[in-house]
Amino acid sequence: MRVDLARILVLSGLLLVWLARAAIAESFDFPALDGTVGAPNGQVVVYSTTDIEAARPIVDGFQKRYPGIAVVYHDLQSIALFERVIAETEGPGETADLVLSSALDLQIKLVNDGYAAQWKSAEARALPSWATWRNAAFGITYEPAVIVYYKPFFEDRPPPATRAALARYLEEDGSTFFGRVATYDVERSGLGFLFMARDQEHSADIWRLVSLMGEQGVKLYTSSAAIIDRVASGRFLVGYNILGSYAQRMARTRPDLGVITPEDYTIVMSRVALIPRAAKSSGLGGLFLNFLISVDGQRILATDAGLNAIHPDIEGVNTFSSLSARLGARARPIRVGPGLLVYLDETKRRRLIERWNSALVGR
């Protein structure tokens, strides 16, 4: 009886956390276009961290192929998404049919802890071997973490193409940069935490950079879009560890926005898709997943959605093949698999966040 009560309290806590964060989530309904007898019909529910502007062409492409399927798309932050899947699975027992998140480590934990179903897909055979795990986690994009900058400010000086160059600017011209540098809040952003954990592995001087950002009043955000917009308008001069796909897409219409793939090393992440174990319509979730990793779906990702396609047969600017050729040895792709669970070890996570906070305040 005590065990049952404890379990109820834990689940109630998870639901309360999700409800508290639900206010920042957005839901978008895409009604079925034309139901056809014998064709797939119904409704697929998607939880995703991909903003609606990028997701809309993907949903449109899916519905052109399957006009009888309605789509309910929930735009969530990564940690809220993760907690919602767990709470709904353990509580009511029914959740989204497909989950898509840029927080790779949290997705892998859902798989590892039994919250995802296996899905065998012929389409997935074309993906790089490091982009899938257990027939349950599927990397669908290949996106770099970049530095964004305000072009007019850097007209007569080189923009910071490396972390060392950014550190020099902050150290030598702090009064100019004070309050005008931004990055992810690693405590509230799953992707921001992951990027910083990878930085710690690849750079011996990363904490010096964090300390300098703290000295210059760095602004912290939970999404790339907010930072990119403020850099493009000149409110900020530099944004660090920004999701490159969003930056490149915005740069098409914001001429003052500059984008750099760091020349010392470039972290590359993949959005990971999975089908929850408690999905109401896992078959429809699987159809959506197959579409995402198909040639047609990947082409839409690269051209209309502005997300870098991971399928090796897709050519063009926003693709695995072009980005790999351009980055060469400095690319540091994050492998989809159990290695990501290291970043979720509570002790290691606490230590990294403590070091982050200490560096920011100069202790």
FISE-460449 format. One line per 5 residues: number of its first residue (from 1); their letters; for each residue x, y, z of C-alpha. Coordinates in steps of 0.02 Angstrom, whole numbers, plus 50000, padded with zeros to 5 digits. Layout:
// FISE-460449
NUM> A> X/Y/Z  ...
***
This chain:
// FISE-460449
1> MRVDL> 50000/50000/50000  50145/50117/50043  50226/50078/49874  50064/50116/49782  50044/50280/49877
6> ARILV> 50223/50330/49839  50198/50290/49656  50038/50395/49651  50130/50541/49731  50273/50530/49606
11> LSGLL> 50154/50522/49458  50052/50666/49527  50212/50767/49542  50258/50732/49362  50085/50782/49303
16> LVWLA> 50093/50943/49404  50262/50986/49329  50193/50955/49154  50037/51058/49189  50143/51201/49253
21> RAAIA> 50241/51201/49092  50094/51170/48976  50057/51356/48969  50211/51383/48859  50163/51242/48739
26> ESFDF> 50067/51273/48579  49951/51156/48487  49909/51161/48301  49771/51063/48214  49786/51006/48034
31> PALDG> 49618/50929/47980  49616/50783/47859  49611/50841/47678  49510/50702/47598  49473/50533/47675
36> TVGAP> 49478/50389/47552  49408/50215/47577  49549/50089/47591  49682/50224/47622  49754/50266/47793
41> NGQVV> 49631/50373/47891  49626/50440/48067  49722/50562/48175  49907/50564/48220  49966/50662/48372
46> VYSTT> 50143/50731/48367  50245/50804/48512  50393/50902/48448  50524/51033/48491  50530/51089/48309
51> DIEAA> 50443/51257/48292  50286/51264/48186  50364/51369/48047  50487/51229/48011  50359/51091/48043
56> RPIVD> 50218/51158/47935  50293/51107/47766  50331/50934/47837  50151/50912/47894  50088/50977/47726
61> GFQKR> 50197/50851/47633  50138/50709/47744  49955/50753/47716  49979/50762/47528  50036/50582/47536
66> YPGIA> 49904/50532/47664  49757/50654/47642  49643/50554/47757  49752/50580/47910  49727/50731/48023
71> VVYHD> 49879/50794/48119  49880/50872/48292  50049/50952/48319  50109/51005/48492  50259/51123/48497
76> LQSIA> 50347/51094/48665  50513/51130/48749  50625/50977/48764  50615/50948/48952  50427/50978/48956
81> LFERV> 50406/50855/48812  50509/50722/48900  50413/50741/49063  50246/50741/48974  50278/50574/48887
86> IAETE> 50327/50493/49051  50182/50567/49149  50052/50518/49019  50123/50344/48996  50128/50308/49182
91> GPGET> 49963/50398/49216  49822/50391/49089  49924/50269/48984  49904/50359/48817  50017/50489/48740
96> ADLVL> 50077/50554/48572  50093/50440/48420  50261/50515/48371  50388/50612/48474  50521/50720/48391
101> SSALD> 50651/50811/48495  50816/50902/48475  50867/50843/48650  50948/50681/48595  50996/50624/48769
106> LQIKL> 50818/50638/48834  50752/50540/48685  50879/50402/48714  50828/50395/48897  50646/50370/48845
111> VNDGY> 50702/50223/48738  50817/50152/48871  50684/50163/49006  50552/50073/48903  50444/50220/48849
116> AAQWK> 50472/50192/48662  50412/50055/48545  50518/49969/48413  50479/50012/48234  50560/49918/48091
121> SAEAR> 50568/50030/47940  50641/49993/47769  50666/50180/47749  50784/50184/47898  50910/50071/47810
126> ALPSW> 50973/50220/47713  51019/50317/47871  51199/50319/47936  51228/50176/48058  51264/50298/48200
131> ATWRN> 51094/50383/48177  50982/50241/48238  50972/50137/48396  50872/49982/48442  50750/50010/48298
136> AAFGI> 50672/50137/48416  50771/50300/48403  50797/50377/48231  50904/50530/48192  50816/50626/48053
141> TYEPA> 50926/50782/48034  51109/50834/48034  51121/51008/48111  51274/51105/48171  51288/51213/48326
146> VIVYY> 51345/51383/48262  51397/51558/48314  51282/51696/48253  51335/51878/48245  51271/52051/48200
151> KPFFE> 51353/52091/48033  51355/52283/48043  51458/52278/48203  51589/52165/48122  51605/52262/47959
156> DRPPP> 51783/52320/48001  51838/52171/48105  51830/51982/48083  51683/51894/48166  51730/51764/48299
161> ATRAA> 51759/51605/48199  51827/51506/48347  51794/51497/48533  51965/51574/48567  51922/51721/48453
166> LARYL> 51757/51749/48545  51849/51742/48712  51972/51875/48652  51832/51993/48604  51748/51972/48773
171> EEDGS> 51912/51997/48866  51979/52145/48766  51818/52239/48729  51707/52194/48874  51621/52362/48887
176> TFFGR> 51557/52345/48709  51498/52166/48729  51423/52184/48903  51243/52124/48900  51253/52090/48713
181> VATYD> 51303/51906/48709  51178/51763/48725  51176/51574/48735  51068/51431/48798  51022/51414/48981
186> VERSG> 51094/51241/49015  50984/51218/49169  50821/51241/49074  50865/51184/48898  50901/51001/48862
191> LGFLF> 50990/51043/48701  51090/51182/48783  51149/51061/48918  51199/50934/48786  51298/51061/48685
196> MARDQ> 51391/51118/48841  51428/50939/48892  51504/50909/48720  51601/51072/48732  51676/51011/48894
201> EHSAD> 51737/50854/48804  51813/50944/48654  51883/51105/48728  52005/51125/48872  51967/51312/48877
206> IWRLV> 51778/51308/48871  51758/51361/49053  51866/51514/49023  51743/51563/48886  51595/51533/49001
211> SLMGE> 51677/51639/49136  51706/51781/49014  51525/51771/48955  51471/51781/49138  51581/51933/49167
216> QGVKL> 51500/52017/49017  51322/51988/49077  51277/51847/48958  51090/51828/48923  51020/51651/48940
221> YTSSA> 50875/51579/48839  50788/51412/48815  50771/51426/48626  50882/51472/48480  50746/51574/48394
226> AIIDR> 50740/51707/48529  50929/51731/48522  50937/51733/48333  50803/51867/48320  50892/51980/48443
231> VASGR> 51060/51960/48357  50982/51994/48186  50908/52157/48254  51071/52214/48333  51011/52201/48513
236> FLVGY> 51144/52067/48538  51311/52058/48448  51345/51871/48465  51248/51712/48501  51345/51555/48550
241> NILGS> 51299/51371/48524  51147/51414/48419  51052/51285/48317  51120/51312/48142  50966/51260/48044
246> YAQRM> 50861/51397/48125  50998/51525/48102  51022/51486/47918  50835/51493/47887  50818/51663/47971
251> ARTRP> 50973/51730/47882  50881/51713/47716  50769/51859/47762  50877/51950/47892  51028/52020/47797
256> DLGVI> 51114/52082/47957  51125/51906/48028  51291/51815/48006  51314/51629/48036  51479/51538/48071
261> TPEDY> 51513/51353/48089  51657/51362/48215  51827/51329/48138  51903/51244/48291  51768/51110/48298
266> TIVMS> 51583/51103/48257  51460/51000/48359  51326/50920/48249  51163/50853/48320  51016/50756/48250
271> RVALI> 50835/50777/48298  50779/50607/48359  50608/50533/48321  50527/50389/48415  50357/50307/48434
276> PRAAK> 50301/50301/48616  50253/50134/48692  50087/50209/48749  50043/50287/48581  49859/50277/48537
281> SSGLG> 49897/50254/48351  50073/50185/48336  50037/50133/48156  49999/50312/48106  50149/50371/48205
286> GLFLN> 50252/50246/48106  50185/50314/47942  50238/50489/47994  50410/50424/48046  50432/50333/47880
291> FLISV> 50388/50492/47789  50514/50593/47889  50658/50479/47839  50600/50446/47661  50682/50532/47513
296> DGQRI> 50528/50641/47488  50517/50689/47671  50702/50724/47685  50696/50834/47531  50559/50938/47612
301> LATDA> 50663/50949/47770  50811/51019/47673  50719/51136/47555  50556/51196/47633  50583/51167/47819
306> GLNAI> 50763/51230/47821  50824/51082/47924  50978/50988/47866  50930/50820/47790  51026/50668/47852
311> HPDIE> 50982/50552/47706  51144/50525/47606  51052/50530/47438  50987/50707/47463  51096/50839/47381
316> GVNTF> 51101/51026/47405  51153/51154/47535  51060/51090/47688  51113/50909/47679  51223/50781/47766
321> SSLSA> 51332/50761/47612  51366/50947/47586  51393/50987/47770  51508/50837/47795  51613/50890/47646
326> RLGAR> 51624/51069/47709  51665/51031/47890  51782/50885/47861  51879/50831/48016  51812/50971/48124
331> ARPIR> 51637/50896/48126  51590/50818/48293  51426/50725/48263  51333/50663/48415  51303/50476/48399
336> VGPGL> 51124/50418/48429  51141/50283/48561  51172/50235/48743  51326/50347/48756  51207/50493/48774
341> LVYLD> 51145/50425/48940  51309/50480/49019  51247/50659/49009  51093/50615/49110  51183/50536/49257
346> ETKRR> 51117/50642/49401  51288/50665/49483  51374/50712/49320  51232/50827/49273  51235/50915/49441
351> RLIER> 51423/50937/49431  51416/51013/49257  51277/51133/49306  51370/51181/49466  51527/51214/49365
356> WNSAL> 51425/51313/49238  51349/51422/49373  51516/51445/49461  51599/51496/49298  51461/51620/49258
361> VGR> 51480/51711/49423  51670/51700/49423  51695/51583/49570
***
